[in-house]
Amino acid sequence: MDLINKTWEQLKDVFLSLTPGTRVTTVLLLIVILVSLGYLFSYSGSGGSAYLMNGAYFSPTDLPAMEAAFAAKGLNDYRIEGTRIRVPAGKQDKYVAALAEGNALPYNYLDILEKTINESSAFESRYKLEERTKIALQKELSRVISQMAGVQNAVVMFSRINQGGLRRETVTTASVAIKPTGGQELSEQVVRSIRYYVAKSIGGIKPEEVVVTNMDTGANYYVTNDEPLQAAEGTYALKRSWETYFAEKVRTALGYVPGVLVSCNVELDPTKYQRQEQVKLDPKAVTLDVTETTKTRQASGDSGGRVGYVAQGNTPRSLNSSGGGSPTETEEETQRTEKNSVGQTVIQQETAGLLPKRVTVSVAIPTSYFRRIWEQSQPTQANNPQGPTQQDLDKIRNDELTKIRNHVLAILPAVENVQDPGQLVTVTDFVDMPLPAPETVSFVEQSFEFLRYYWPTLGLMGLVAFSLIVLRSAVRAAPIGSPATAATMAPTEVASETKEEQQKQEKKKWRTAETAKSLRDEIAELVAEDPETAANILKTWIGNPI
């Protein structure tokens, strides 16, 4: 507090010692400084330039509508940088208000559906809410498709029909009208993406059932079988992945060569899946089962007597006469069944398809690499201002190309039916041209650009500096009276000073400021001009020693 009080007393004494005109000038300068500083800080907070909407990137299709909204409100102090808009920082609210009034605000997806749901009420019928939601969804789909590549405008329409009957099915139909950009035809991939997007967004419909129509020609894009296209896309994607893999592998191996260029080409085996089964037979049979069956059969019969006319004639026979013994026949049958198996070895082999069948690599080496090798091969103290000869560079070039080719061949997979593997790698050189220097902005252009945006700040800073200089000059021109003298002087004495004495004091002050004299000379002049005042000052000094 003592320091503040002393400072305040000193400033007060300085201000009281000034002339009335100087006091008025000082007060005015202080007011100018305070007002300038306030305006400066307010301009710094909201001045300069800034990107509209926190640097948001706008769609190129939205920029014309936004520029029209700005022109309608007379706003022309903006600049388009790419797809962003730079505006004065203090006018961002005016630009946003112009966009809102002109209905040119950038599109925010799903805002239509959100607005539709928020506007619904409890008293609204279910049918009406479904219809409003359906229209909102159609608008959303139309806007999203309009942002796709090659599409200038799109209109999506769909409907759901409830069929009667026992099953009560709901049939959904959808159509998309496309206006291509520049009258060009849409690619099959874009059309297929539109079908899938609409079908999955609506639900209850297959992608191939979505009708896509060209607004310019009126032709429909017919549905094609997606399976071959998807298979081809998968094959090409796999091919690119293999090429990227081998290119990165070769590029890593040649990392010691600055500026090397590597490209690969991979041929895939078209066989997607292969399964082989090999059976080898053993010439020696192996008995698995033996079955042996034996059958015995016996047969016997009475004797028939004598054969012939005599024996069979009509002659008396003796009933008690007995014939001879009957003959007996025995038969035995044996059956043997043997099951044998041929020995065999079964080998099953499964191979994944779409594998790299042939990999070729192309490598390009900058010619500056050969010159750098020559420079490194020279002794440190050698001074050869002429540089390498063409013969030296050719020798280094041939050696390095051979070394690089062998180095790359060790990385590539082996290829069948290739007698010379060196033909898989092509190594060439190219002249690396120096890149053009980027355009530099001159100091004058930078200065003008800086002044363009910050001239109010610089002007205010100059005004404040000028005011401070004038104030400092005014303060230094006024003499600082002794605090003790001011304290000893009674208010009645100050009030009793005559106009003539005040004029003398002013003359004395200006004369003292203009000429730098010693204290003794000043006291002598003061005694000669005003003895009473000099006596009072001397009494004060003697009574209050410093």
C-alpha positions as CSV (number, residue, x, y, z in Angstrom):
1,M,0.0,0.0,0.0
2,D,2.9,2.4,0.7
3,L,4.2,2.0,-2.8
4,I,0.8,2.6,-4.3
5,N,0.2,5.7,-2.1
6,K,3.7,7.1,-3.0
7,T,3.1,6.5,-6.7
8,W,-0.3,8.1,-6.5
9,E,1.1,11.1,-4.7
10,Q,3.9,11.5,-7.3
11,L,1.4,11.3,-10.2
12,K,-0.8,13.8,-8.4
13,D,2.1,16.2,-7.9
14,V,3.1,15.9,-11.5
15,F,-0.4,16.5,-12.7
16,L,-0.8,19.6,-10.4
17,S,2.4,21.0,-11.5
18,L,1.2,21.1,-15.1
19,T,-0.3,24.1,-16.7
20,P,-4.1,24.1,-17.3
21,G,-3.7,23.6,-21.0
22,T,-1.3,20.7,-20.5
23,R,-3.7,19.1,-18.0
24,V,-6.5,19.2,-20.5
25,T,-4.3,17.7,-23.2
26,T,-3.2,15.0,-20.8
27,V,-6.8,14.1,-19.9
28,L,-7.8,13.9,-23.5
29,L,-4.8,11.7,-24.4
30,L,-5.7,9.4,-21.6
31,I,-9.3,9.1,-22.8
32,V,-8.1,8.4,-26.3
33,I,-5.7,5.7,-25.1
34,L,-8.4,4.0,-23.0
35,V,-10.9,4.1,-25.8
36,S,-8.4,2.9,-28.3
37,L,-7.3,0.0,-26.1
38,G,-10.9,-0.9,-25.5
39,Y,-11.7,-1.0,-29.2
40,L,-8.4,-2.8,-29.9
41,F,-9.3,-5.6,-27.4
42,S,-12.9,-5.8,-28.7
43,Y,-11.6,-6.0,-32.3
44,S,-9.0,-8.7,-31.3
45,G,-11.8,-10.8,-29.8
46,S,-14.1,-10.5,-32.8
47,G,-11.9,-9.1,-35.5
48,G,-9.7,-10.6,-38.2
49,S,-11.0,-13.4,-40.4
50,A,-12.2,-16.9,-39.6
51,Y,-13.6,-19.9,-41.4
52,L,-17.3,-20.0,-41.4
53,M,-18.9,-22.6,-39.1
54,N,-15.6,-23.5,-37.4
55,G,-13.9,-24.4,-40.6
56,A,-16.5,-26.8,-41.9
57,Y,-16.0,-28.3,-45.4
58,F,-19.0,-27.7,-47.6
59,S,-20.1,-29.7,-50.6
60,P,-19.4,-28.2,-54.0
61,T,-23.1,-28.5,-54.8
62,D,-24.0,-26.4,-51.8
63,L,-21.6,-23.5,-52.6
64,P,-23.7,-21.9,-55.3
65,A,-26.8,-21.7,-53.1
66,M,-24.7,-20.3,-50.3
67,E,-23.1,-17.6,-52.5
68,A,-26.6,-16.6,-53.7
69,A,-27.8,-16.2,-50.1
70,F,-24.8,-14.0,-49.3
71,A,-25.5,-11.9,-52.4
72,A,-29.1,-11.4,-51.4
73,K,-28.0,-9.9,-48.1
74,G,-25.2,-7.8,-49.7
75,L,-22.4,-9.7,-48.0
76,N,-19.4,-9.7,-50.3
77,D,-16.3,-9.6,-48.0
78,Y,-15.8,-13.4,-48.0
79,R,-13.4,-15.6,-49.7
80,I,-13.8,-19.3,-50.8
81,E,-10.7,-21.4,-50.0
82,G,-11.2,-24.9,-51.4
83,T,-14.5,-26.0,-50.0
84,R,-14.3,-23.7,-46.9
85,I,-15.4,-20.1,-46.6
86,R,-13.4,-17.4,-44.9
87,V,-15.4,-14.5,-43.5
88,P,-14.7,-11.5,-41.2
89,A,-14.8,-12.8,-37.7
90,G,-17.1,-10.1,-36.5
91,K,-19.7,-11.0,-39.2
92,Q,-20.1,-14.7,-38.7
93,D,-23.5,-14.3,-37.3
94,K,-24.6,-12.2,-40.3
95,Y,-23.4,-14.9,-42.7
96,V,-25.1,-17.7,-40.8
97,A,-28.3,-15.7,-40.7
98,A,-28.1,-15.1,-44.4
99,L,-27.8,-18.9,-45.0
100,A,-30.7,-19.6,-42.7
101,E,-33.0,-17.0,-44.4
102,G,-31.9,-18.2,-47.9
103,N,-32.5,-21.9,-46.9
104,A,-28.9,-22.6,-47.9
105,L,-27.5,-24.1,-44.7
106,P,-25.4,-27.2,-45.3
107,Y,-27.3,-30.4,-45.2
108,N,-27.3,-32.4,-42.1
109,Y,-28.3,-36.1,-42.6
110,L,-31.3,-37.5,-40.8
111,D,-32.5,-34.0,-39.8
112,I,-35.7,-34.5,-41.9
113,L,-36.6,-37.7,-40.0
114,E,-35.8,-36.1,-36.7
115,K,-37.9,-33.1,-37.6
116,T,-40.8,-35.3,-38.7
117,I,-40.7,-37.3,-35.4
118,N,-40.5,-34.2,-33.3
119,E,-43.5,-32.6,-35.1
120,S,-45.7,-35.6,-34.5
121,S,-48.4,-35.4,-31.8
122,A,-50.3,-37.9,-29.7
123,F,-53.5,-37.0,-31.5
124,E,-52.1,-37.8,-34.9
125,S,-53.4,-41.0,-36.6
126,R,-51.1,-43.9,-37.2
127,Y,-51.6,-43.8,-40.9
128,K,-50.7,-40.2,-41.2
129,L,-47.6,-40.6,-39.1
130,E,-46.5,-43.6,-41.3
131,E,-47.1,-41.5,-44.4
132,R,-45.1,-38.6,-43.1
133,T,-42.3,-40.9,-42.0
134,K,-42.3,-42.5,-45.4
135,I,-42.0,-39.1,-47.2
136,A,-39.2,-38.1,-44.9
137,L,-37.3,-41.3,-45.6
138,Q,-37.7,-40.8,-49.3
139,K,-36.2,-37.3,-49.0
140,E,-33.3,-38.6,-46.9
141,L,-32.6,-41.4,-49.4
142,S,-32.8,-38.9,-52.3
143,R,-30.3,-36.6,-50.6
144,V,-27.8,-39.3,-49.7
145,I,-27.8,-40.8,-53.2
146,S,-27.4,-37.3,-54.7
147,Q,-24.1,-37.1,-52.8
148,M,-22.7,-40.2,-54.5
149,A,-20.0,-40.0,-57.2
150,G,-21.4,-39.3,-60.6
151,V,-24.9,-38.4,-59.4
152,Q,-26.2,-34.9,-59.7
153,N,-29.7,-35.4,-58.5
154,A,-31.8,-38.4,-57.3
155,V,-35.4,-39.1,-56.5
156,V,-36.4,-42.1,-54.5
157,M,-40.0,-43.5,-54.3
158,F,-41.2,-46.6,-52.6
159,S,-44.6,-48.0,-51.5
160,R,-45.9,-50.8,-49.4
161,I,-49.2,-52.6,-50.3
162,N,-50.9,-55.0,-47.9
163,Q,-52.4,-57.9,-49.8
164,G,-55.5,-59.6,-48.4
165,G,-56.1,-63.3,-47.9
166,L,-55.0,-65.7,-45.3
167,R,-51.3,-64.9,-45.5
168,R,-51.7,-61.1,-45.6
169,E,-48.4,-60.4,-47.2
170,T,-46.9,-56.9,-47.6
171,V,-45.5,-56.2,-51.1
172,T,-42.8,-53.4,-51.2
173,T,-41.8,-51.7,-54.5
174,A,-39.1,-49.1,-54.9
175,S,-37.7,-47.0,-57.7
176,V,-34.8,-44.5,-58.1
177,A,-34.6,-41.8,-60.7
178,I,-31.0,-40.7,-61.3
179,K,-29.7,-37.6,-63.1
180,P,-26.0,-38.3,-63.8
181,T,-23.4,-35.6,-63.6
182,G,-22.6,-34.1,-67.0
183,G,-24.9,-36.5,-68.8
184,Q,-22.6,-39.4,-68.3
185,E,-23.6,-43.0,-67.8
186,L,-23.4,-44.5,-64.3
187,S,-21.1,-47.4,-63.7
188,E,-22.5,-50.8,-62.9
189,Q,-20.9,-50.6,-59.5
190,V,-22.7,-47.3,-58.6
191,V,-26.0,-48.7,-59.8
192,R,-25.5,-51.8,-57.7
193,S,-24.6,-49.8,-54.7
194,I,-27.7,-47.7,-55.1
195,R,-29.9,-50.8,-55.3
196,Y,-28.4,-52.3,-52.2
197,Y,-28.6,-49.0,-50.2
198,V,-32.2,-48.5,-51.0
199,A,-33.2,-52.1,-50.4
200,K,-31.4,-52.3,-47.0
201,S,-32.8,-48.8,-46.0
202,I,-36.4,-49.6,-46.8
203,G,-36.5,-53.3,-45.9
204,G,-38.8,-56.0,-47.3
205,I,-37.4,-55.8,-50.8
206,K,-34.5,-57.5,-52.6
207,P,-31.8,-55.3,-54.2
208,E,-32.6,-56.7,-57.7
209,E,-36.2,-55.6,-57.3
210,V,-35.2,-51.9,-57.1
211,V,-35.7,-50.1,-60.4
212,V,-33.1,-47.5,-61.4
213,T,-33.9,-45.1,-64.2
214,N,-31.8,-42.6,-66.0
215,M,-33.5,-39.2,-66.1
216,D,-31.6,-38.0,-69.1
217,T,-32.1,-41.0,-71.4
218,G,-35.2,-42.6,-69.7
219,A,-33.4,-46.0,-69.9
220,N,-33.5,-48.5,-67.1
221,Y,-30.5,-50.2,-65.6
222,Y,-31.2,-53.9,-65.9
223,V,-30.2,-56.2,-63.1
224,T,-27.2,-58.4,-63.8
225,N,-26.1,-61.4,-61.9
226,D,-24.0,-60.2,-59.0
227,E,-22.2,-63.5,-58.3
228,P,-19.7,-63.3,-61.3
229,L,-19.1,-59.6,-60.5
230,Q,-18.5,-60.3,-56.9
231,A,-16.3,-63.2,-57.7
232,A,-14.3,-61.0,-60.1
233,E,-14.0,-58.2,-57.6
234,G,-12.8,-60.7,-55.0
235,T,-10.2,-62.1,-57.4
236,Y,-8.9,-58.7,-58.4
237,A,-8.9,-57.6,-54.7
238,L,-6.8,-60.6,-53.9
239,K,-4.5,-59.9,-56.8
240,R,-4.0,-56.4,-55.6
241,S,-3.3,-57.5,-52.1
242,W,-0.6,-59.9,-53.3
243,E,1.0,-57.3,-55.5
244,T,1.0,-54.8,-52.6
245,Y,2.6,-57.5,-50.4
246,F,5.4,-58.3,-52.8
247,A,6.0,-54.7,-53.7
248,E,6.3,-53.7,-50.1
249,K,8.6,-56.6,-49.5
250,V,10.9,-55.6,-52.3
251,R,10.8,-52.0,-51.3
252,T,11.9,-52.9,-47.8
253,A,14.7,-55.0,-49.2
254,L,15.9,-52.1,-51.3
255,G,15.5,-49.5,-48.6
256,Y,19.2,-48.6,-48.9
257,V,18.5,-47.1,-52.4
258,P,17.0,-43.6,-52.1
259,G,14.2,-42.9,-54.5
260,V,13.8,-46.4,-55.7
261,L,10.5,-47.2,-57.6
262,V,9.0,-50.7,-57.3
263,S,6.0,-52.3,-59.0
264,C,4.9,-55.9,-59.1
265,N,2.6,-58.0,-61.2
266,V,1.1,-61.2,-59.8
267,E,-0.5,-64.0,-61.8
268,L,-2.9,-66.1,-59.7
269,D,-3.6,-69.7,-60.2
270,P,-7.2,-69.8,-61.5
271,T,-7.9,-73.0,-59.6
272,K,-9.9,-72.1,-56.5
273,Y,-9.7,-75.5,-54.8
274,Q,-7.9,-78.7,-55.7
275,R,-8.1,-82.1,-54.0
276,Q,-6.0,-85.1,-55.1
277,E,-6.2,-88.7,-54.0
278,Q,-3.5,-91.1,-54.9
279,V,-3.8,-94.9,-54.5
280,K,-0.7,-97.3,-54.6
281,L,-1.4,-101.1,-54.9
282,D,0.7,-103.8,-53.2
283,P,1.4,-106.8,-55.5
284,K,1.3,-109.2,-52.6
285,A,-2.3,-110.1,-51.6
286,V,-3.3,-110.3,-48.0
287,T,-5.8,-113.1,-46.8
288,L,-8.6,-111.6,-44.9
289,D,-11.0,-114.6,-44.4
290,V,-11.0,-118.3,-45.2
291,T,-14.2,-120.5,-45.1
292,E,-14.0,-124.3,-45.7
293,T,-17.2,-126.5,-46.0
294,T,-17.3,-130.4,-46.3
295,K,-20.4,-132.4,-47.4
296,T,-20.6,-136.3,-47.3
297,R,-23.4,-138.2,-49.1
298,Q,-24.1,-142.1,-49.0
299,A,-26.6,-144.0,-51.4
300,S,-27.7,-147.8,-51.4
301,G,-30.3,-150.0,-53.6
302,D,-31.8,-153.6,-54.0
303,S,-30.4,-156.1,-56.6
304,G,-32.6,-156.5,-59.7
305,G,-31.8,-160.2,-60.6
306,R,-30.7,-161.7,-63.8
307,V,-31.1,-159.6,-66.8
308,G,-32.6,-161.0,-70.0
309,Y,-35.4,-163.0,-71.5
310,V,-34.8,-166.1,-69.5
311,A,-34.8,-164.3,-66.2
312,Q,-37.9,-162.3,-67.0
313,G,-39.9,-165.1,-68.5
314,N,-43.2,-166.4,-67.2
315,T,-41.7,-169.1,-65.0
316,P,-42.6,-170.0,-61.4
317,R,-40.5,-168.3,-58.7
318,S,-39.7,-169.2,-55.2
319,L,-41.0,-166.5,-52.8
320,N,-38.6,-167.3,-50.1
321,S,-35.6,-167.0,-52.2
322,S,-33.5,-164.0,-51.3
323,G,-31.4,-161.9,-53.5
324,G,-27.8,-160.9,-52.9
325,G,-26.6,-157.8,-50.9
326,S,-27.6,-154.3,-52.2
327,P,-24.8,-151.9,-53.4
328,T,-23.8,-148.8,-51.2
329,E,-22.4,-145.5,-52.7
330,T,-20.5,-142.8,-50.6
331,E,-19.9,-139.2,-51.9
332,E,-17.8,-136.5,-50.1
333,E,-17.7,-132.8,-51.2
334,T,-15.4,-130.1,-49.7
335,Q,-15.7,-126.3,-50.5
336,R,-13.1,-123.7,-49.5
337,T,-13.8,-120.0,-49.8
338,E,-10.9,-117.5,-49.3
339,K,-11.2,-113.7,-49.2
340,N,-8.0,-111.8,-50.2
341,S,-7.4,-108.1,-50.3
342,V,-4.8,-106.2,-52.4
343,G,-2.6,-103.9,-50.2
344,Q,-2.9,-100.2,-51.1
345,T,-1.7,-96.8,-49.9
346,V,-4.1,-93.8,-50.2
347,I,-2.7,-90.3,-50.2
348,Q,-5.1,-87.3,-50.1
349,Q,-3.9,-83.8,-50.8
350,E,-5.9,-80.6,-50.6
351,T,-4.5,-77.3,-52.1
352,A,-6.0,-73.9,-51.6
353,G,-6.6,-72.0,-54.8
354,L,-5.9,-68.4,-56.1
355,L,-2.3,-68.6,-55.0
356,P,0.5,-66.6,-56.8
357,K,1.6,-68.6,-59.8
358,R,4.0,-66.1,-61.3
359,V,5.4,-62.9,-59.8
360,T,7.3,-60.4,-61.8
361,V,9.0,-57.2,-60.4
362,S,10.1,-54.0,-62.1
363,V,12.6,-51.9,-60.3
364,A,13.8,-48.4,-61.3
365,I,17.0,-46.9,-59.8
366,P,17.7,-43.1,-60.0
367,T,21.0,-42.3,-61.8
368,S,22.0,-40.0,-58.9
369,Y,22.5,-43.2,-56.8
370,F,25.4,-44.3,-59.0
371,R,27.1,-41.0,-58.8
372,R,26.7,-41.0,-55.0
373,I,28.4,-44.4,-54.9
374,W,31.3,-43.1,-56.9
375,E,31.6,-40.1,-54.5
376,Q,31.6,-42.4,-51.5
377,S,34.3,-44.6,-53.1
378,Q,36.7,-41.7,-53.5
379,P,39.2,-40.9,-50.7
380,T,38.2,-38.3,-48.2
381,Q,41.2,-36.0,-49.1
382,A,40.9,-36.5,-52.8
383,N,40.0,-33.4,-54.8
384,N,38.5,-34.3,-58.2
385,P,36.6,-31.3,-59.5
386,Q,36.0,-33.0,-62.9
387,G,33.8,-35.7,-61.3
388,P,33.3,-39.3,-62.5
389,T,33.7,-40.2,-66.2
390,Q,31.0,-42.0,-68.1
391,Q,33.0,-45.2,-68.0
392,D,33.1,-45.1,-64.2
393,L,29.4,-44.6,-64.0
394,D,28.7,-47.4,-66.5
395,K,30.8,-49.8,-64.5
396,I,29.0,-48.9,-61.2
397,R,25.7,-49.1,-63.0
398,N,26.2,-52.6,-64.3
399,D,27.5,-53.9,-61.0
400,E,24.6,-52.3,-59.0
401,L,21.9,-53.5,-61.4
402,T,23.2,-57.1,-61.2
403,K,23.4,-56.9,-57.5
404,I,19.9,-55.6,-57.1
405,R,18.5,-58.2,-59.5
406,N,20.0,-61.0,-57.5
407,H,18.8,-59.5,-54.3
408,V,15.2,-59.3,-55.5
409,L,15.2,-62.8,-57.0
410,A,16.0,-64.2,-53.5
411,I,12.7,-62.7,-52.3
412,L,10.4,-64.0,-55.0
413,P,8.7,-67.4,-54.9
414,A,10.0,-70.1,-57.2
415,V,8.2,-70.5,-60.5
416,E,7.8,-73.8,-62.4
417,N,8.9,-74.2,-66.0
418,V,11.1,-71.1,-66.0
419,Q,14.7,-71.8,-67.1
420,D,16.0,-68.3,-66.5
421,P,14.6,-66.8,-63.2
422,G,16.4,-63.5,-64.1
423,Q,13.6,-62.7,-66.6
424,L,11.2,-62.3,-63.6
425,V,13.0,-59.1,-62.5
426,T,13.5,-56.1,-64.6
427,V,15.9,-53.4,-63.3
428,T,16.3,-50.1,-65.1
429,D,17.6,-46.7,-64.3
430,F,16.0,-43.3,-64.8
431,V,17.2,-39.7,-64.6
432,D,15.8,-38.1,-61.5
433,M,14.8,-34.7,-62.6
434,P,15.0,-32.0,-60.0
435,L,11.6,-30.9,-58.7
436,P,10.6,-27.4,-59.4
437,A,11.0,-25.1,-56.4
438,P,7.7,-24.2,-54.8
439,E,6.4,-20.7,-55.6
440,T,7.4,-18.3,-52.9
441,V,5.4,-15.3,-51.9
442,S,7.4,-12.1,-51.9
443,F,7.9,-10.1,-48.8
444,V,5.9,-7.2,-50.4
445,E,2.9,-9.5,-51.1
446,Q,3.1,-10.9,-47.5
447,S,3.2,-7.4,-46.2
448,F,0.1,-6.3,-48.2
449,E,-1.7,-9.4,-47.1
450,F,-0.9,-8.8,-43.5
451,L,-2.0,-5.1,-43.7
452,R,-5.2,-6.2,-45.5
453,Y,-6.4,-8.2,-42.5
454,Y,-4.7,-6.4,-39.6
455,W,-4.7,-2.7,-40.6
456,P,-7.2,-1.7,-37.9
457,T,-5.1,-3.3,-35.2
458,L,-1.9,-1.6,-36.5
459,G,-3.6,1.8,-36.8
460,L,-4.9,1.6,-33.2
461,M,-1.5,0.5,-32.0
462,G,0.1,3.5,-33.8
463,L,-2.4,5.9,-32.3
464,V,-1.8,4.5,-28.8
465,A,2.0,4.8,-29.3
466,F,1.6,8.4,-30.6
467,S,-0.6,9.3,-27.6
468,L,1.9,7.8,-25.2
469,I,4.8,9.8,-26.8
470,V,2.9,13.1,-26.6
471,L,2.0,12.4,-23.0
472,R,5.6,11.6,-22.1
473,S,6.8,14.8,-23.8
474,A,4.2,16.8,-21.9
475,V,5.2,15.2,-18.6
476,R,8.9,15.7,-19.1
477,A,8.4,19.3,-20.1
478,A,6.8,20.1,-16.7
479,P,9.2,20.5,-13.6
480,I,8.5,18.4,-10.6
481,G,8.1,20.5,-7.5
482,S,9.4,19.4,-4.1
483,P,6.9,17.5,-2.1
484,A,8.1,19.2,1.1
485,T,7.5,22.6,-0.5
486,A,4.1,21.7,-1.6
487,A,3.4,20.4,1.9
488,T,4.6,23.6,3.7
489,M,2.7,25.9,1.5
490,A,-0.6,26.8,3.0
491,P,-3.7,26.9,0.9
492,T,-4.2,30.6,1.8
493,E,-0.8,31.4,0.3
494,V,-1.7,29.5,-2.9
495,A,-5.0,31.3,-3.1
496,S,-3.4,34.7,-2.5
497,E,-1.0,34.4,-5.4
498,T,-1.6,37.1,-7.9
499,K,-2.0,36.7,-11.6
500,E,1.4,38.3,-12.1
501,E,3.2,35.9,-9.8
502,Q,1.6,32.9,-11.7
503,Q,2.9,34.3,-15.0
504,K,6.3,34.7,-13.4
505,Q,6.2,31.1,-12.2
506,E,5.2,29.8,-15.7
507,K,8.0,31.8,-17.3
508,K,10.4,30.4,-14.7
509,K,9.3,26.8,-15.4
510,W,9.6,27.1,-19.2
511,R,13.0,28.7,-18.8
512,T,14.1,26.0,-16.4
513,A,13.0,23.3,-18.8
514,E,14.7,24.8,-21.8
515,T,18.1,25.5,-20.2
516,A,19.8,23.0,-18.0
517,K,21.6,25.0,-15.3
518,S,23.2,24.2,-11.9
519,L,21.2,24.5,-8.7
520,R,23.2,27.5,-7.5
521,D,22.5,29.4,-10.7
522,E,18.8,28.6,-10.5
523,I,18.7,29.8,-6.9
524,A,20.5,33.0,-7.8
525,E,18.0,33.8,-10.6
526,L,15.1,32.9,-8.3
527,V,16.4,35.3,-5.6
528,A,16.8,38.1,-8.1
529,E,13.3,37.6,-9.5
530,D,11.3,36.7,-6.4
531,P,13.2,37.1,-3.1
532,E,10.2,36.1,-0.9
533,T,9.7,32.8,-2.7
534,A,13.4,32.1,-2.5
535,A,13.5,32.8,1.2
536,N,10.6,30.4,1.8
537,I,12.3,27.6,-0.2
538,L,15.5,28.1,1.7
539,K,13.7,28.0,5.1
540,T,12.0,24.8,4.1
541,W,15.3,23.2,3.1
542,I,17.0,24.3,6.3
543,G,14.1,23.2,8.5
544,N,13.7,19.8,6.7
545,P,17.1,18.5,5.7
546,I,17.2,15.7,3.1
